Structure formats: structure tokens, C-alpha cells
């Protein structure tokens, strides 16, 4: 059986969307969440390329929302993780847990 596993950054994006809101998260919030929680600088180009790829794979969906800031004229996208996205996160997590099983001492640096 073959699976399409998520890349590291794809996982971060999906997890950050989930952390921001069950009803959906705006892109700027997601980028900030990754930068703060993961300590990783997120370029705009890489971020939107990843969101588009996840949408093509059916792992995220989005709708347009009217911004609360009246200075913004255009609608903004609110992203949600789909059931396929949740399934992919679960599969990736299970694979990492299986591969790291029994390696706690090594990974924690207590050997």
C-alpha cells in the first residue's frame, strides 16, 4: 500500500490552521502561528504555494470573508482543514511515531 505523506511544511500549515480556529483561519494568522510556535520564518511565496498545493490535494478548502478592517477593500480567504487533510495528518503522525518508537533515549539525548 502506498501513501502520499505530507512534507514537514505542509504539516505545519495544516496544524497551524487547526490551532487558529475550528471554523477556519486567515492566512496571516496561520503564518504568524508557524513563525511563533515553530520558530520558523515563513516567506509569503512558499506559504501561498503550499496552501494552493494543499487545496489541489483536497486537504484544505477556503471561502471568502469580508475583512473587519474597513481599509481593506478585497475579500480575504479563510482556510479550513478537510477530512482528507486530517487523515493525512494522522497518517504522517502514525508513521513518525512508529519510526521513533524505542528511540526516546537517543532523541532526548540521554544516551
N, C-alpha and C positions, 0 to 999 in steps of 0.2 A: 504494500500500500504506500503510495506517495502522498506527501502533503506539501502544501505551499506554506513554508514557515515565514513568519514576519521578520523583517530586519529590525535591528536594535532601535533605530529612529522611528520606524513605523509603530513599534510597541510603545515608545514614549509618547507619541502623538495620540494614540488610542487611549492610553491610560490617563493622559492629561485631560482629554475631552471628558472622560468618565469622572475624573476628580472635580472638574469645574461645575458640572451640572448634569442631572439625570435627564433634563429636558433639552439639553443642548448647550453648547458653549461657543462663544465667539472666538475667532482666530487669535486676536490679540491676547485674550485671556489664556488660551492654550499655550501660545508661545511663551508668555511670562511664567506660566506654571512649570514648563520644561526648564526654563532658564533658572528659576529659583530652586525647584526641588531636585533637579538633576545636575545643576551647576554647569549647564552646557549652553553656550551661545548658539542661538538659532537664527540663521540667516533667513530672510524673507523668501528668497527664491527656493531654497531647499525645503522650507516648510510648506509652501503652497504646491510645489511639485509633489511632495509626499501626500498632502491632502487629496490632490487630484488623482494620484495613483490609487490611494485607498478607496476613493469614490468609484473609480473604474472597476476595482475588485469587488465592489459591493460591501465594503466594510464600514464605510461611513456614508451618511446621507446628510443633506443640508436643506435648509429653507431660508428664505429671505425675511429679514426682520427690519422694521423701521427703527433707526437709531434713536436713542433717547436724547442724544446731543443734537440740538436743533441746528448746529453749524454744519453737520454732515448732511449732504443732500441725497446721496445714494443709499439704497438699502444695503444692509450688511448680512453676511451669511452666518447662520447658527448651525453648528455641526453636531450630529449625534452618531454614536456607535451603533451599528446594526447588529442583529443576531449573528450574522456571519463574522463580523468583527469580534464579537465576544467569543465566538467559537475559536477563531484564530488565536486570540489572546490566551485562551485556556489551553489550546494545543501547544503553543510555544512555552507556556509556563510549565506544563507537564513534562515536556521534553527537557527543559533546563533542570527541573527537579530530579528527573531520572538520571541525567548525566552527572549531576553533582552529588548524588546520594553516596554517602560514605566518605566524602572528601571534606567534611567540616573542619577537621584539624588543619588540613593543608590550606583551605581557603580562608580560615580565620587566622592563619599564621602562628599556630600553636604547636608546630611540629618540632 
